[in-house]
Amino acid sequence: MWIVKLGGSLAADPMLRDWLDMLADSGRGRVIVVPGGGPFADRVREAQHHWEFDDRAAHRMAILAMEQYAVMLAALCPALTPAATQDGLFAALKKAGVGVWLPAAMLHEEPAIAQDWSVTSDSLAAWLASRLNAQYLALVKSCELPPDGTASEELVRLGVVDAAFPRFVRQGCFRAYTLSRSEPARLRRMLVEGDCVGPR
């Protein structure tokens, strides 16, 4: 099973259609999509900056921003089935679909997850991969990426992933990859042919 985090930076990117089409074609029965926060989470940051409310409230709002993006993705691609529970996600795969995670219910008062900006959808995707015993995690990014095999701590330093990500990766038993927004064909090969090149 694959957990595929689609960055919120794709929300207004024409490449989003290519990713959704690829997942609908090659990800059925094996992929759960974790939505980023994207422009929805950006509005949370702006509101927090303006009103200066605490990080706990902002964290909860950012999770709801992820849910907004998930609803959008499912509306764009009928092969994606939104699900708020572990059972619901597995049911989507069992029906040869692609699950898309609505994270609020599973993350409500989860003690292992800091409720601040050190944890974003990257770390939440890694948390879900551990929770569901996924074999693979792929983070789809719009930023410039370092070479394959770069340590997660270095990805933090470069601003590719959030500060908590290395800890969540260490807790899991999955192989993690970062992929560029321009690489849906690479993930298709990984899904169909098992063409997995080195852990990130």
N, C-alpha and C positions, 0 to 999 in steps of 0.2 A: 504494500500500500504506500502511496505517495501523499504527502502533504505539500501542496503548492500554494505559496503565498504570492498573490498578485498585488504588486505595489499599487498604492493609491495614486501614484504618479502617472499610472496608465489611464486614469479616469477620463481624460480628455484626449488620449493618444489614439490615432488611427490603428496602431498596432494591437490595441485591446481586442478588436474583432478577430485578428489572426490568432491570438492566444485562446480566445473562447472557442473559435472554430476547431482549433487543434485539440483542445481538451474534450470537446464534444465528440470528436472523431476517435481519439486515441486514449482518452482518459477514463472512459466508461468502466465502472466496476473496480477502479483502482485508484482514483484521485479524489481527494477532498481539498477544496479551495479554501484558503484563509484570505479574507479580504483585508487590504490595507485600509488606512483611514482617509488618505488623500485629501481632497479639498474639503471634505466634511470635517476631518480632524483639524484642518487649518483654521476653520471657523471657531473651533473650540479654543485653540491657542490664542486667537485674536480676542475672543471674549474674556479669557482669563487675564490676558495682558491689560485689557481695558478695565475690568472690574476687580481684578486682583483676588479672585476666590482661590481656595486651596487646591493643591494637586490631587487630593482624593476625589473631589468633585470633577476636576478636569479629566482624570483617568476614567471615571465612569462615563462621562460624556464622550470621550474618545472611543470607548468600546461601542457605544451606541452609534458613533460615526462609522465604525467598521460595519455595523449592521446595515446602515443606510447603503453603503457601497455594495454589500452582499445582495441586498434587494435589487439594486440596479443591475448587478451582474446576472442575476437570475432572470430579470426581465429581458435582458439582451440575449440570453442563451437558454432556451427551454430545457436543454439537457442538464442544467444545473438545478439541483433540488435544495432549497434552503432548509437547514435543520439546526435546532437549538440544543439538541441533546446527543450524547454518544450513541444511543440506540437509533436516533433518527438519522445520524450520519451513516451508520452501518447499514441501515435499511435502504438508503439511497444507493449505496454501492451494490447491495444485494439485488436491486432492481436494474442493475446495469446502467446506473446513472452516474453523475458526478455530484458529490455533495458540496454544498457551500455553507460554511459555518456561520451561524448567528451566535456570537460568543457570549452575550450578556448573561444568559442563564447559567452556563457552566463556570463562569468566572466570578459570579456573585460571592463576595466575601471569601475568595480563595486565598488562604493564608500564605501560600508559597509565592504569591505574586505581589510585588510592591505596587502600591497605588500611586505612581508618579510617572514622570516622563522618561525615567530610566528604562521603562518597559513599554515597548511599542508592539506593533503587529508582528515584527520579526521574532521577538522573544515569545510572544503568544503562540505563534506558529510552531516554534520549537517545543513549547509546553504541550501543545496539542499532539504533536508527533510522539512525545513520550507517553502521554495519557492513552493514546490509541494504539501504542506499540507499532507505529509505522516503521517501515524499513528505510524510507528516504524522505528528505525534506529539501525542497527547492524554493529559494527566494528569488523572485523575478524583480529585477531592479532597473531603474532608468539611469542611475549614476554610472560613472566610469568604474570598472571593476579591475582589481589586481589579478595576477595570474592564478590559475587553479592551484590549490594546495595551500593558499594563504591562511594562516592561523586566524581563528575567530577573534583573538585579542587584537591582531593587526587590523582586521576589518573594522573593529570598534575605533581604533586610532584614526583610520582613514575616513570615518564617518559613514561607512557602508551599512552598518547595523547598529542597534542600540547598545547601551552600556551593559545591560543584563544578559545579552545574548550568549556570551561564552559560558556562563553558569548553566543556562538551560540546555545548551548543547552537551556539556559534560555530564549532565544528569540523564541523557537519553542514550539509546542504543541504535541510532539511525545514522545514515550517512547524509551529510548536509552539503548543498551546492548553492552557489549564487550564479544566476544566469542574467544576461543582459536582456533588455526589452526586445532586442532584435533577434533573439534566439529561440523562437518557438519550435523551429525545425530540430534544434539540438535536443530539446526536451522530448519531442516526438520520438526521436531515435532512442532516447533513454527508456521511454515507456514501452516502445514496441520491440526494440532489439536488445534491451538491457545494456545499452552502450553508456555505461557510467564511468566517467574518467576521474578517478582520484577524489578523496574527500576534501572538502574545503576547510 
